[in-house]
Structure formats: C-alpha cells, structure tokens
C-alpha cells in the first residue's frame, strides 16, 4: 500500500483496505469500476492491489469531483490531487472518468464488469438507482461492494437497500469502518470465494473472518497514522534548522545594535531627568490651582448649607408647634370618646364576644367573617362585597359544601376573604428578594468548590439522552462536573451512550427502583460538593444554566434551588396548562421567590413554601446527606417541607428555566390523580376530604364520561372556526354548567373514544360492566362535572393569555384536555 496515500486522504474506508487487496487478488477482475471516488483511498487501494499482484485489470474511476450533500461540496483541488496520483503511479491501466454515473454507464458493455464499488450519494433512492442501472454490466463473476451500510443518520439509506439485496444474493458484511457489504451477484465465482462463503455460514468462522479483517484494518490505519507522524517530525526538523539559521542572523544584528543602544540609553537617561523635572513643576502648579478651586467651592457649599439649616430649623419649629396643637386636640377627643356611653358599650361587647367566641377556636369564624365583610365595604366599597357573593360564587360554595362539609367551607371562606387594609392602602410587605446576576456583565470564573455531581435516574432514555449529557458537560463556570446515572434496566442505547461519555453507571434491578432509593444511591456514590438532581428527558437551555443556579445559592441565604420548566414545542395543552397553573399557585409566575417556614403551618402554606423539583434541584451534598429523600412519591416536596421546618430557606426561579415536558395519556393522569390525593390525605392532617358515596361516584363516572363524549363528538362540531377564545369559552362553559340528563353510553361508545388510551378504555369498560344502572335521574347531582368545570375555566384563562384564535388543531387539544382532566379528577375521587 502507498504509505503517502494513507496519511493524505483520511477516510473511514481505510479499515477495509486489507479486504480490497484480498478480493482483488482472489477475483482477479478483468474490469474494475468505482462509482464515487472523492480523494480515492478505496479506488487506489484496488489499483495498488492490481499493481502488486501483476494483474491485467483495467480500472475506471467515475466521479464528477464536485461533491454531494453527504460527502460535502468541494473545489478543483480534490480532482487535481487524484489526477496527479493516478498519472504518477497507475496511468498504464487506470482511467479517471469525470462525469455522472448515468453518463458513464453507456461506455461499458453488458456482462463485462467483474468488480463494482458503489460509494456515491448515499440516499436509498440514489443507491438503488445506481445498482439497478449498473447491474446489467456485471459479468458472471460479478461482485458489488456497498460502503456505509452501517450508517443510519443524515438521510443515509444504503443500510435499507443492503437489507433488501442481502436477502436475495450470497453476501458477506463487515460492521467496522461504517460498514461494508459484499454482494456476489455472479453465479461463476472463484473457488476461494466459494470457500469464503461456506466458512461465512459457520458462526465461529464468520466471527474469525470479521475479527481478522478488523485487525488488519486497524494495522493499516495505524500505519497511516505512523506515516503522518513521521512526515510531521521531518517537517518539524526542517523548521528547526531554518529557525537556527534565523537565530544566528538575529544574534549578529543584536550585537551590532547593542553598542548603539548603549549610546541611546545614555541620551535617554539625560532627557528623562529633564522631563521628570518639568513634570514635577507642572504637577505642583496644577495642585495649587486645584486646591484653590476646591476651597472656593467648599466656601460656596458651606454658605448654602448654613442657609438651608436656618430654613429647616424654622420649618421644624413650625411643625412642632402644629403637632402640639393637634396632639392637644386628639387627647381632648380621646378623653371624650373614652367617657362616652358608646365606648363603654363597645368594650362590654368585645368582652362578651371573647367569651362566646374565644380566640383560636372554630367558633371565632362566626365573629370574624362579618367584621371582614364590614372592613371590605369600608376600604373597598360595597361593590367588592357584591362581587364576592355573585351567583357564580354561590354555585361554587354550594358545590364545595356538598363535597367537603360546612366547617371546611368556613375555613375556605375565611381564606378567600382574608382582607388586609394595609395592602389596600398600597403599602409593601417585606419579602426576601433573590440576588441574581446579569450574565452579560459577569466574567465567569469557577470557584474552587464549584464541583457538582449530577444524579440522573435512567431507564430507556433514548438517543436524545446524548443531548442532555453534551449540554451538561459543556456547562461553563463549573470547576468540575461529575455525572452519575442510576439505571433500572435499560434495554436501549442508554448505557452505551453513558459509557461513550465516560459517565459513572450504577445499575439496579427494575423492581428495586423507587424515586427516593435511586436518587439516594446516586448521591451516596457522588464526589461533588453540590448535588444536582435532574431527569433523563430534561434539557438545560444554555451553557451558563448550572452556573446561574449555583450563584443563587452562593449569593443568597438559601440551602437549595430549583427552577421552573419550559414545556417543549410539542407539549400538549393539558401539560402546558397544569405547568402554568402550578407556577401561578406557587406565585413564581411573575418572578423568583425565596421560600421559608410559613405562619401558620397548614397544607396550603407548606405546599406553597416547601416546593423543590427533581427536574432541577441543586443542593449542597453535606445538607442532603443529613436529610435525604424518604418517600416513594412527592419525595422532592417532602424534602423541601422538612428543610423549611428546620429553618432553612429555598429558592425557586422562574427567570432561569429548564426544558421539560411529557405528553401522557389519560390513564396516566387517572393514576396521577389517585396517587396525588393519597399523598395529600396521608401527609396533611388538615387536608379537606370530600364526602364520597361509592356507588354514586361510579354512576357519576359513567354519566360524566357519557356527557363529555356527547359534547365532544356532537356539540363541538357546531362551533364555527376559527373563532376567538372568549367565544369558545362561553360555549363550552355553558355546556358544562347546564348539564342535561340522558341514558348511559354503551360499551361501543367507550371503545370508540379517540381521545383516551386503551388502558383508560378498559378502566371505563370495567366501571360500566360492574356498576351500570338503568335508573335515570331527573337532574344531574354529581360532583365530577363541577370539579372539571374548574379545570376548564383554568384552561381558558391560560388560552386567553396565550392564543388569539381557536383553530382546528387547538380545538382538538381542548377535546383531549377535557378527557385528561376527567381522568385526573376521577383518580382523585376514587382515592
């Protein structure tokens, strides 16, 4: 093999050079044609084999030497290099045909080509066309080589054609160096090739042949690298000789100028001394002028201050005099009030009220609510109170009392009417603010302790997992990043990707997985000062994302930080709405927040102030080791609540976000609602629980699903599109507020619902089979539709802020939203 060719034309084909030599020697082709030459590594390998074996083969290289979408486009320099090498070494039997493959085929007779190498444009259509066009030209000993049969990206389709052809012809194939397929289309093959095919059919022999040519290919590749290094060393030696000559010339010039430099230095010393004297005198003059000017300005300022002090003194004396007069009047009025009959009656009333409605008791609500209503009228006017008791709110209050009872309703009413006159007057409450950095003004320099271990539970993360790893490894401002995955039985390429990137892998059995166990295990093996918990399908949006989270911990009195999600572009309406509503509930929709221990502590305040998110949670390792995760569900919220209860503060950012979303089916949200409700009921003793009658709930589920199926499949088709969000909102809410009663749906209607998945259909079929009744109520008295109505109102609030018009696509999203909301509410009430 020509050593210069190996290092001058880098190509993945170099791994197949030994096989090119072998097939040429064994086949001894009369005519050899290569379609797609580029720099000619494969073609000149065949030529070199012809030359080395003294064969009479005629070789033809066909290419336009302009490039294509896979090889890239290039200039004349490539053809020039190939032509020089061909003329220098192989011109006696090799000819370059600079034309398209379709133009060149006319220059070859049928049944004349013994060896054909197809390596042009790699799309399925192009390769198939080349094969079918040139197939008649192949002889009875014809062999066809296909390169890149193992590439499945960027539009490559050779692998697809190879799968089709290899089912019809004897063949062998190699996976290394992008893959090489060898197709024996001729029936009259040499004995050595027939022997190869027989051995290929034996698994052990086939494995040996593959490894033999892989090893030979590696040796050829190493030879090319060695030649390249030898050439580089020779060039470097020549550069060193030239540099030594230049150093000698420079040394001669240096000696010549050294004497002159000495004379110049003496003159410069003399001039510098004179210059320093001049500068000293100029500085003294400037200093004197500056001091005089400053004294004049100070004198003027002093006179102004004296005048202002005199005016302030007079104003203060006037104010003191006025305040004394006002105080005297107030004291007089206070004495009159305290001596009045009305004041004595009020004092007596308050003492009686404290006895009848003691503070911190449930009875106190009956005393406080009228007072709050009166305050609202005084500070906001009677209209605000009328808005609170609108017909819509009366309807909601009735539904809430029906679900949860009267006492929880009174607490809810107190929360809703908790009017604060200080806020009404526009006064601010002192809330901790997060110190953020402006990345445009900051030079990112990693601190010594900026060593972060990223913990990711994985299972079948898919090919996009490489994107997450790449972004994490390219984070700026972090001294060292360690990635630890805890894998619970991946069967796809997840573990291969992890090994390729040098990630630490901890493998556990699928049945051992829980959210807490896998994350605690990963943290126990981590070596960083900080732990970042994230998930396999999230994606940081920038190279400074992790640095910004770390700066929040370092610059603020917080022990952990999480950030909000940005749903992906393909996220469905349901996921977008629940994300938006969740961050609105946490009050991070308008800005970043610092969470701390609330007063009072109840299920609402603890949930709103103890929020961390496993999608992105950064926490010092020493703190996490003390607390760790401990639940199988909502482990991040549980950790946050325990931290704030112990006096720590948490940060939750909306200005910094992470890309993440899921498009889940209805059955997933049925289970999600079920588990959410159990968690809240089991972990918050004050969480209100609705009053559920089991059989009534099953009938409600059947009826509600029937009703939603009816309006989605029938009434929605009467909506004229496109339309404004407000028009669709009024139409849909009208349907849900005015529920008509009709027969239950049959099983056919359940199975034909295109907006739910098969598992949810099976769930509905079981409910329908076991609990269907022929009894029809005169009016709807269930609890599911009013609950779902609240979800739909929330969705339209989101859509009103996001979309201008409703089109066909968005209406389909609304249909799907209704059934996913139904599934979530069903799961919660079943729990």
C-alpha positions in Angstrom: 0.0 0.0 0.0 1.2 3.5 -0.8 2.1 5.0 2.6 1.6 8.6 1.4 -1.9 7.8 0.4 -2.9 6.7 3.9 -2.0 9.9 5.6 -3.0 12.3 2.8 -6.6 11.2 2.4 -8.2 10.5 5.7 -11.3 8.3 5.2 -13.3 5.7 7.2 -12.7 3.4 4.2 -9.1 2.8 5.5 -10.4 -0.1 7.7 -11.5 -2.0 4.5 -8.2 -1.6 2.6 -7.0 -5.2 3.5 -10.2 -6.7 2.2 -9.9 -4.6 -1.0 -6.5 -6.3 -1.6 -7.9 -9.7 -0.8 -10.9 -9.5 -3.1 -8.8 -8.1 -5.9 -6.2 -10.9 -5.6 -8.9 -13.7 -5.4 -11.3 -12.4 -8.1 -8.5 -11.1 -10.5 -11.1 -8.9 -12.3 -10.7 -8.0 -15.9 -12.6 -4.8 -15.4 -13.0 -2.9 -12.1 -15.3 0.2 -11.8 -15.7 2.5 -8.7 -18.7 4.9 -8.6 -17.9 7.8 -6.2 -14.1 8.4 -5.7 -13.6 11.6 -3.7 -9.8 11.5 -2.7 -9.5 8.0 -4.0 -8.5 6.0 -0.9 -10.7 3.0 -1.9 -10.0 3.3 -5.6 -6.2 3.5 -5.3 -6.3 0.5 -2.9 -7.8 -1.6 -5.7 -5.2 -0.1 -8.1 -2.3 -0.8 -5.7 -3.6 -4.4 -5.4 -3.7 -4.8 -9.2 -0.1 -3.4 -9.4 1.2 -5.6 -6.5 -0.3 -8.8 -8.0 0.8 -8.1 -11.6 -2.8 -8.3 -12.8 -4.1 -7.2 -16.3 -7.1 -5.5 -14.7 -8.5 -2.3 -16.3 -9.6 0.2 -13.6 -12.1 3.0 -14.0 -12.9 5.8 -11.5 -16.2 7.6 -12.1 -17.0 10.8 -10.3 -17.8 14.5 -11.1 -15.4 15.5 -8.3 -17.8 18.3 -7.2 -19.2 16.6 -4.1 -22.8 16.0 -2.8 -24.9 16.5 0.3 -23.3 13.6 2.2 -19.6 14.0 1.2 -19.9 17.8 1.1 -19.1 20.0 -1.8 -15.5 20.9 -2.7 -13.3 22.6 -5.3 -10.9 21.6 -8.0 -8.1 20.8 -5.6 -9.5 17.3 -4.9 -9.6 16.2 -8.5 -6.2 17.7 -9.1 -4.7 15.6 -6.3 -6.4 12.4 -7.5 -5.3 13.1 -11.1 -1.6 13.7 -10.1 -1.5 10.4 -8.1 -3.2 8.4 -10.9 -0.8 9.8 -13.6 2.2 9.2 -11.4 1.5 5.6 -10.4 -1.3 3.9 -12.2 -1.9 5.6 -15.6 -1.0 2.4 -17.6 -4.2 0.6 -16.5 -6.3 3.3 -14.7 -8.6 5.9 -16.2 -10.5 8.7 -14.5 -14.0 9.3 -16.0 -15.1 12.8 -14.8 -18.8 12.5 -15.5 -22.0 11.4 -13.8 -22.7 7.7 -13.1 -25.6 7.7 -15.6 -23.4 9.3 -18.3 -20.6 6.7 -17.7 -22.7 3.6 -17.9 -23.0 4.0 -21.7 -19.2 3.4 -22.0 -19.4 -0.2 -20.7 -20.8 -3.2 -22.4 -23.2 -5.6 -20.7 -21.6 -8.5 -18.7 -18.1 -7.0 -18.7 -17.5 -5.6 -15.2 -16.2 -8.1 -12.6 -15.8 -5.8 -9.6 -18.1 -2.8 -9.0 -17.7 -0.5 -5.9 -20.8 1.8 -5.3 -19.9 4.7 -3.0 -21.7 7.8 -4.4 -24.7 9.7 -3.0 -25.9 7.5 0.0 -29.7 8.1 -0.1 -31.8 5.0 -0.5 -33.2 6.2 -3.9 -29.8 7.1 -5.3 -28.0 3.9 -4.3 -30.9 1.7 -5.6 -30.8 3.6 -8.9 -27.0 3.1 -9.2 -27.3 -0.6 -8.5 -30.2 -1.2 -10.9 -28.5 0.9 -13.6 -25.2 -0.9 -13.5 -26.4 -4.4 -12.7 -26.7 -5.4 -16.4 -23.0 -4.5 -16.8 -21.8 -7.2 -14.3 -20.2 -10.4 -15.5 -21.0 -13.9 -14.4 -18.2 -13.4 -11.8 -19.7 -10.0 -10.8 -19.1 -8.7 -7.2 -20.7 -5.5 -5.9 -19.3 -3.6 -2.8 -21.5 -1.2 -0.9 -19.9 1.2 1.7 -21.6 2.8 4.7 -24.2 0.0 5.2 -23.9 0.7 9.0 -24.8 4.4 9.0 -28.4 5.3 9.9 -28.5 9.1 10.0 -28.4 12.2 7.9 -30.5 10.6 5.2 -28.2 7.7 4.5 -30.2 4.8 3.0 -27.5 2.2 2.0 -28.5 0.1 5.0 -32.0 -0.2 3.8 -31.1 -1.3 0.2 -28.5 -3.7 1.7 -31.2 -5.4 3.8 -33.3 -5.9 0.7 -30.4 -7.1 -1.6 -28.8 -9.3 1.0 -32.0 -11.4 1.2 -31.6 -12.2 -2.5 -27.9 -12.8 -3.1 -25.0 -14.6 -1.4 -23.2 -12.0 0.6 -20.8 -11.1 3.5 -20.8 -7.9 5.5 -18.5 -6.1 7.9 -19.8 -3.6 10.5 -16.5 -1.7 11.2 -15.4 1.5 9.4 -19.1 2.5 8.7 -19.8 -1.0 7.3 -19.0 -2.7 4.0 -21.5 -5.0 2.2 -20.1 -7.5 -0.4 -22.8 -8.9 -2.8 -21.9 -11.8 -5.0 -24.3 -11.3 -8.0 -22.5 -13.6 -10.5 -23.0 -17.3 -10.5 -19.5 -18.3 -11.6 -17.4 -17.3 -8.5 -13.8 -18.5 -8.0 -13.2 -21.4 -5.7 -11.6 -19.2 -3.0 -14.7 -17.0 -2.8 -17.0 -20.1 -2.7 -14.8 -21.4 0.2 -15.2 -18.0 1.9 -19.0 -18.1 1.7 -19.1 -21.7 3.1 -17.0 -20.6 6.1 -19.1 -17.5 6.5 -22.1 -19.6 7.1 -20.5 -21.1 10.2 -20.9 -18.6 13.1 -17.4 -19.3 14.6 -15.7 -19.0 11.3 -17.6 -15.9 10.4 -16.6 -14.3 13.7 -13.0 -15.1 13.0 -13.1 -13.7 9.5 -14.6 -10.4 10.7 -12.1 -10.0 13.5 -9.2 -10.9 11.1 -10.1 -8.1 8.7 -10.9 -5.7 11.5 -7.5 -6.2 13.0 -5.8 -5.8 9.5 -7.8 -2.6 9.0 -6.6 -1.3 12.3 -3.0 -2.1 11.4 -3.4 -0.2 8.1 -4.9 2.7 9.9 -2.0 2.7 12.4 0.4 2.6 9.6 -1.2 5.7 8.1 -1.0 7.5 11.4 2.7 6.5 11.8 3.5 7.8 8.3 1.7 11.1 9.1 3.6 11.4 12.4 6.9 10.6 10.6 6.2 13.2 8.0 5.3 15.8 10.7 8.5 15.1 12.5 10.5 15.6 9.3 8.8 18.9 8.6 9.4 19.9 12.2 13.1 19.1 11.9 13.3 21.3 8.8 11.6 24.1 10.6 14.1 23.8 13.5 17.1 24.0 11.0 15.6 27.1 9.5 14.9 28.7 12.9 18.5 28.0 14.0 19.7 30.0 10.9 17.4 32.8 11.7 18.6 32.9 15.3 22.2 33.2 14.1 21.3 36.2 11.9 19.3 37.8 14.7 22.3 37.3 17.1 24.6 39.1 14.7 22.2 42.0 14.3 21.7 42.1 18.1 25.5 42.5 18.7 25.6 45.3 16.2 22.8 47.3 17.7 23.9 46.7 21.3 26.7 49.3 21.1 24.3 51.8 19.6 21.7 51.0 22.3 24.2 51.9 25.0 24.7 55.4 23.5 21.0 55.9 23.1 20.4 54.8 26.7 22.7 57.5 28.0 20.9 60.2 26.0 17.5 58.8 27.1 18.7 59.0 30.8 19.6 62.6 30.4 16.4 63.5 28.6 14.3 61.6 31.2 15.9 63.5 34.1 15.0 66.8 32.4 11.5 65.6 31.6 10.9 64.5 35.2 11.9 68.0 36.5 9.4 69.5 34.0 6.6 67.2 35.1 7.3 67.8 38.8 6.9 71.6 38.3 3.7 71.1 36.2 2.2 68.9 38.9 3.0 71.5 41.6 1.3 74.2 39.6 -1.8 72.0 38.9 -2.1 71.1 42.6 -2.1 74.7 43.7 -4.8 75.6 41.2 -6.9 72.6 42.2 -6.6 73.4 45.9 -7.6 77.0 45.3 -10.6 75.9 43.3 -11.7 73.3 45.8 -11.6 75.9 48.6 -13.8 78.3 46.6 -16.3 75.5 46.0 -16.3 74.5 49.7 -16.9 78.0 50.8 -19.9 78.3 48.5 -21.3 75.0 49.7 -20.9 75.9 53.3 -22.8 79.2 52.8 -25.6 77.2 51.1 -25.7 74.7 53.9 -26.0 77.4 56.6 -28.9 79.0 54.7 -30.7 75.6 54.3 -30.2 74.8 58.0 -31.8 78.0 59.0 -34.8 77.3 56.8 -35.1 73.7 58.1 -34.9 74.9 61.7 -37.7 77.3 61.1 -39.9 74.7 59.4 -39.3 72.2 62.2 -40.3 74.7 64.8 -43.5 75.4 62.8 -44.2 71.6 62.5 -43.6 71.0 66.2 -46.0 73.8 67.1 -48.7 72.4 64.8 -48.1 68.8 66.1 -48.5 70.0 69.7 -51.8 71.7 68.8 -53.0 68.5 67.0 -52.0 66.3 70.0 -53.9 68.5 72.4 -57.0 68.2 70.2 -56.6 64.4 69.9 -56.1 64.0 73.6 -59.3 66.0 74.2 -61.2 63.9 71.7 -59.9 60.6 73.2 -61.0 61.6 76.7 -64.4 62.5 75.4 -64.7 59.1 73.5 -63.5 57.1 76.5 -66.0 58.8 78.7 -68.9 58.3 76.2 -71.6 55.7 76.6 -70.8 54.2 73.1 -67.3 53.4 74.1 -68.4 51.6 77.3 -70.9 49.6 75.2 -68.2 48.6 72.7 -65.8 47.4 75.4 -68.6 45.4 77.0 -69.5 43.9 73.6 -65.8 42.8 73.0 -65.6 41.1 76.4 -68.8 39.2 75.7 -67.6 38.2 72.2 -64.3 36.9 73.6 -66.2 34.7 76.0 -68.7 33.4 73.4 -66.2 33.2 70.5 -62.8 32.5 72.2 -59.7 33.4 70.0 -58.1 30.4 68.1 -61.4 28.4 68.2 -63.6 27.4 65.3 -66.5 29.5 66.7 -64.3 32.6 66.2 -65.1 32.3 62.5 -68.7 33.4 63.1 -67.4 36.5 64.8 -64.6 37.4 62.3 -66.4 36.9 59.0 -69.0 39.8 59.5 -66.1 42.1 60.6 -64.1 41.2 57.5 -67.1 42.0 55.3 -67.5 45.3 57.0 -63.8 46.2 56.5 -64.2 45.3 52.8 -67.1 47.7 52.5 -65.2 50.5 54.3 -61.9 50.2 52.4 -63.0 48.8 49.0 -66.7 49.8 48.8 -69.9 47.8 48.8 -69.4 46.7 45.1 -66.4 44.5 46.1 -68.6 42.6 48.6 -71.3 42.1 46.0 -68.8 40.6 43.6 -67.7 38.1 46.3 -71.3 36.9 46.7 -72.2 36.6 42.9 -74.4 33.8 41.7 -71.4 32.0 40.3 -69.7 32.1 43.7 -72.9 30.9 45.4 -72.9 27.9 42.9 -69.3 27.1 43.8 -69.9 27.5 47.5 -72.9 25.1 47.3 -70.7 22.5 45.5 -67.9 22.9 48.0 -70.2 22.4 51.0 -71.6 19.3 49.3 -68.2 17.8 48.8 -66.4 18.8 52.0 -69.0 19.8 54.6 -69.8 23.1 56.2 -66.8 23.5 58.5 -64.1 23.2 55.8 -66.2 25.7 53.8 -66.0 28.3 56.6 -62.2 27.9 56.7 -62.1 28.3 52.9 -64.3 31.4 53.1 -62.0 32.9 55.8 -59.0 32.3 53.5 -60.8 33.9 50.5 -62.0 37.0 52.4 -58.8 37.5 54.4 -58.8 41.2 53.5 -55.8 43.3 54.7 -56.4 47.1 54.8 -52.6 47.7 54.8 -52.4 46.1 51.4 -55.5 48.0 50.2 -53.7 51.2 51.0 -50.8 50.2 48.8 -48.2 49.5 51.5 -45.5 46.9 50.8 -44.7 43.7 52.8 -41.1 43.0 53.4 -40.3 39.7 51.4 -36.8 38.4 50.8 -35.6 39.1 47.3 -33.2 36.9 45.3 -29.9 38.4 44.3 -29.4 37.4 40.6 -26.5 38.0 38.3 -26.5 39.7 34.9 -24.7 37.3 32.8 -23.8 40.0 30.3 -21.8 41.9 32.9 -20.1 38.9 34.6 -16.8 37.2 33.8 -17.4 33.6 34.6 -14.7 32.2 36.8 -15.3 28.9 38.5 -14.8 28.9 42.3 -12.6 26.3 43.9 -15.6 24.5 45.5 -17.7 24.5 42.3 -17.6 20.7 42.0 -21.0 19.4 41.1 -22.3 15.8 40.8 -25.3 15.4 38.6 -27.6 12.5 39.7 -29.9 11.1 36.9 -32.2 8.0 37.3 -32.5 6.4 33.9 -34.4 3.7 32.1 -34.5 3.6 28.3 -33.7 7.3 28.0 -33.4 7.0 24.2 -31.0 8.6 21.8 -31.8 12.1 23.0 -30.1 11.3 26.2 -26.8 12.2 24.5 -28.1 15.8 24.1 -28.6 16.1 27.8 -25.1 14.8 28.6 -23.4 17.0 26.0 -25.1 20.1 27.4 -24.2 19.2 31.0 -20.6 18.5 30.1 -20.3 21.9 28.3 -21.6 24.0 31.2 -19.4 27.0 31.9 -18.3 28.4 35.3 -18.1 25.0 37.0 -14.7 23.7 38.0 -15.7 20.0 37.7 -18.8 18.2 36.7 -19.4 14.5 37.5 -22.4 12.7 36.1 -23.8 9.7 37.9 -26.7 7.7 36.4 -28.7 5.1 38.4 -30.1 2.7 35.7 -33.0 0.4 36.5 -32.9 -2.0 33.5 -32.4 0.0 30.2 -32.7 -2.2 27.1 -32.0 0.6 24.6 -28.7 2.5 23.9 -28.8 4.4 27.2 -25.9 2.5 28.8 -23.9 2.6 25.6 -24.2 6.4 25.5 -23.3 6.7 29.1 -20.1 4.6 28.6 -19.2 6.6 25.5 -19.2 9.8 27.5 -17.4 8.3 30.5 -20.3 8.6 32.9 -20.4 6.7 36.2 -23.1 4.0 36.0 -24.9 2.3 38.9 -27.2 -0.5 37.8 -30.1 -1.7 39.9 -32.9 -4.2 39.3 -36.2 -2.7 37.9 -38.2 -4.0 40.9 -35.8 -2.2 43.3 -36.5 1.2 41.7 -38.1 4.0 43.7 -37.7 7.7 43.2 -36.1 8.1 46.6 -33.9 5.0 46.6 -32.4 5.6 43.2 -31.5 9.2 44.0 -30.2 8.5 47.4 -28.0 5.7 46.0 -26.6 8.0 43.3 -25.9 10.7 45.9 -24.1 8.3 48.1 -21.6 7.5 45.3 -21.2 11.1 44.2 -17.9 13.0 45.0 -19.0 16.6 44.3 -19.6 19.4 46.9 -23.0 20.0 45.4 -25.6 17.6 44.0 -27.8 18.4 41.0 -30.9 16.1 40.7 -32.4 16.1 37.3 -34.2 13.6 34.9 -33.3 11.9 31.7 -35.6 13.8 29.4 -34.8 17.4 30.6 -32.5 19.8 28.8 -30.7 22.9 30.2 -31.3 25.8 27.8 -27.8 27.4 28.0 -24.2 26.8 28.8 -24.4 29.0 32.0 -27.6 27.4 33.4 -25.9 25.4 36.1 -23.6 28.4 37.0 -26.7 30.6 37.5 -28.3 28.1 39.9 -25.0 27.8 41.9 -24.7 31.6 42.1 -28.2 31.8 43.6 -27.1 29.5 46.5 -23.8 31.4 47.0 -25.2 34.9 46.8 -28.4 34.3 48.9 -29.3 32.8 52.2 -30.8 29.6 50.7 -29.8 26.0 51.1 -31.3 24.6 47.8 -32.6 26.0 44.5 -35.0 24.7 41.8 -36.3 26.3 38.7 -39.5 26.2 36.6 -40.0 24.2 33.4 -40.3 25.4 29.8 -42.6 22.8 28.0 -41.2 21.6 24.7 -42.8 22.9 21.5 -44.7 19.6 21.1 -46.2 19.7 24.6 -50.0 19.3 24.6 -52.4 21.8 26.0 -53.0 19.8 29.2 -49.4 19.8 30.2 -48.9 23.5 29.4 -52.0 24.4 31.5 -51.1 22.4 34.6 -47.5 23.7 34.4 -48.8 27.3 34.1 -51.3 26.8 37.0 -48.7 25.1 39.2 -46.3 28.1 39.0 -49.2 30.5 39.4 -50.1 28.6 42.6 -46.5 28.9 43.8 -46.6 32.6 42.9 -43.4 32.3 40.8 -45.3 33.1 37.6 -44.3 36.8 37.9 -40.8 36.4 39.5 -38.4 34.4 41.5 -39.2 33.5 45.1 -37.5 32.6 48.3 -39.5 30.0 50.4 -39.2 29.8 54.2 -41.2 28.4 57.1 -44.7 29.9 56.9 -47.0 31.1 59.7 -49.5 29.5 60.2 -48.5 26.0 59.1 -51.1 24.1 57.1 -51.4 22.0 54.0 -51.7 25.1 51.8 -48.8 27.2 53.2 -46.4 24.2 53.5 -47.1 23.1 49.9 -46.6 26.7 48.6 -43.3 27.2 50.6 -41.7 23.8 50.6 -41.5 23.2 46.9 -38.4 21.7 45.3 -38.4 19.9 41.9 -36.5 16.8 41.0 -36.5 18.0 37.4 -33.8 20.5 38.6 -32.7 20.7 42.2 -29.3 21.9 43.3 -28.3 21.3 47.0 -25.0 21.1 48.9 -24.1 17.4 49.4 -23.5 17.8 53.2 -27.1 19.1 53.6 -28.6 16.4 51.5 -26.7 13.6 53.4 -28.4 14.8 56.6 -32.0 14.7 55.2 -32.1 12.6 52.0 -35.2 11.5 50.2 -37.6 9.2 52.1 -40.9 8.7 50.2 -41.8 6.8 47.0 -43.8 9.7 45.7 -43.5 13.6 46.0 -40.2 13.0 47.6 -39.0 16.4 46.5 -41.9 18.3 48.2 -41.3 16.2 51.3 -37.6 17.2 51.4 -38.5 20.9 50.9 -41.0 20.9 53.7 -38.6 19.2 56.1 -35.9 21.8 55.2 -38.1 24.9 55.8 -39.5 23.4 59.0 -35.9 23.3 60.3 -35.4 26.9 59.5 -33.7 26.7 56.0 -34.7 28.8 53.1 -35.3 27.6 49.5 -35.1 29.4 46.2 -37.5 28.8 43.2 -36.6 30.5 40.0 -38.8 31.5 37.0 -36.1 33.7 35.4 -33.9 30.6 35.0 -35.7 27.5 33.5 -35.2 24.0 32.1 -36.8 22.5 29.1 -39.0 19.5 30.0 -42.5 18.1 29.3 -44.5 14.9 28.8 -47.4 14.1 26.6 -49.1 11.5 28.8 -52.3 9.5 28.0 -55.5 9.8 30.1 -54.8 6.6 32.1 -51.5 8.1 33.4 -53.5 11.1 34.8 -56.0 8.7 36.4 -53.2 7.1 38.3 -51.6 10.5 39.0 -54.8 11.9 40.5 -55.2 8.8 42.6 -51.6 9.0 44.0 -51.7 12.7 44.5 -54.8 12.5 46.6 -53.4 9.7 48.7 -50.2 11.6 49.3 -52.0 14.8 50.4 -54.5 13.0 52.6 -51.8 10.9 54.3 -49.3 13.7 54.8 -51.5 16.7 55.7 -54.0 16.1 58.6 -55.9 19.3 57.7 -56.3 18.4 54.0 -60.1 18.6 53.3 -61.6 15.3 52.1 -64.9 15.2 50.1 -67.8 13.1 51.3 -67.9 10.3 48.8 -70.7 7.7 48.4 -69.1 4.9 46.4 -71.9 3.7 44.2 -72.9 7.3 43.5 -69.3 8.0 42.4 -69.3 5.1 39.9 -72.6 6.3 38.4 -71.2 9.8 38.2 -68.1 8.5 36.4 -70.3 6.7 33.8 -72.6 9.6 33.3 -69.8 12.3 33.1 -67.9 10.2 30.5 -71.1 9.9 28.5 -71.8 13.6 28.7 -68.2 14.6 27.7 -68.3 12.1 24.8 -71.6 13.6 23.6 -70.5 17.2 23.6 -67.1 16.5 22.2 -68.4 14.3 19.3 -71.6 16.3 18.6 -71.8 19.8 20.1 -68.2 20.7 19.3 -68.9 20.2 15.6 -71.3 23.1 15.6 -68.5 25.6 16.6 -67.6 27.8 13.7 -63.8 28.0 13.3 -61.7 30.0 13.5 -63.1 31.8 16.5 -62.0 33.9 19.4 -61.0 32.2 22.7 -63.8 34.1 24.5 -66.5 32.6 22.1 -65.3 29.0 22.7 -65.0 29.7 26.4 -68.6 30.8 26.7 -69.8 27.9 24.6 -68.0 25.2 26.5 -68.7 26.6 30.0 -72.4 26.9 29.0 -72.4 23.2 28.2 -70.8 22.2 31.5 -73.0 24.5 33.6 -76.2 23.3 32.0 -75.9 19.5 32.2 -78.8 17.6 30.6 -79.6 14.1 31.7 -79.8 11.1 29.2 -79.1 7.4 29.0 -75.7 6.0 29.8 -73.4 5.2 27.0 -72.8 1.7 25.7 -69.5 -0.2 25.5 -69.2 0.6 21.8 -69.1 4.3 22.5 -66.4 3.7 25.2 -64.1 1.8 22.8 -64.5 4.3 20.0 -63.3 7.3 22.1 -60.2 8.5 20.2 -59.1 10.9 23.0 -58.2 8.3 25.6 -55.8 5.4 25.5 -56.6 1.6 25.6 -55.9 1.3 29.3 -58.4 4.0 30.2 -60.9 2.4 27.9 -60.5 -0.9 29.8 -61.0 1.0 33.1 -64.2 2.6 31.8 -65.4 -0.8 30.5 -64.9 -2.4 33.9 -66.8 0.5 35.6 -69.6 0.3 33.0 -69.9 -3.5 33.3 -70.0 -3.7 37.1 -71.9 -0.5 38.0 -74.2 0.4 35.2 -77.8 1.1 36.2 -81.0 1.7 34.2 -82.2 4.3 36.6 -82.1 7.9 35.2 -82.1 10.9 37.5 -84.3 13.9 36.6 -81.3 16.2 37.1 -77.6 15.8 37.5 -76.5 15.8 41.2 -72.9 14.5 40.7 -69.6 16.0 41.9 -67.3 15.3 38.9 -68.6 17.8 36.3 -68.4 20.8 38.7 -64.8 19.8 39.6 -63.9 19.5 35.9 -65.5 22.8 35.2 -62.9 24.5 37.4 -60.2 22.8 35.3 -61.7 24.0 32.1 -62.1 27.6 33.4 -58.4 27.4 34.3 -57.5 26.3 30.7 -59.4 29.1 29.1 -57.7 31.6 31.4 -54.4 30.2 30.1 -55.6 30.2 26.4 -56.8 33.8 26.7 -53.4 34.9 27.7 -51.6 32.8 25.0 -53.7 32.5 21.8 -55.6 34.9 19.6 -57.8 32.5 17.8 -59.0 28.9 18.1 -58.4 26.7 15.0 -59.0 23.0 14.3 -55.7 21.9 15.9 -56.4 23.9 19.1 -60.0 22.6 19.3 -58.7 19.1 19.2 -56.3 20.0 22.1 -59.4 21.2 24.1 -61.2 17.9 23.4 -58.2 16.0 24.7 -57.8 18.4 27.7 -61.4 17.6 28.8 -60.8 13.9 29.0 -57.4 14.2 30.7 -59.0 16.5 33.3 -61.8 13.9 33.7 -59.2 11.2 34.3 -57.3 13.2 36.8 -60.5 14.1 38.8 -61.7 10.5 38.7 -58.4 9.3 40.1 -58.6 11.8 42.9 -62.1 11.0 43.9 -61.5 7.2 43.7 -58.6 7.7 46.2 
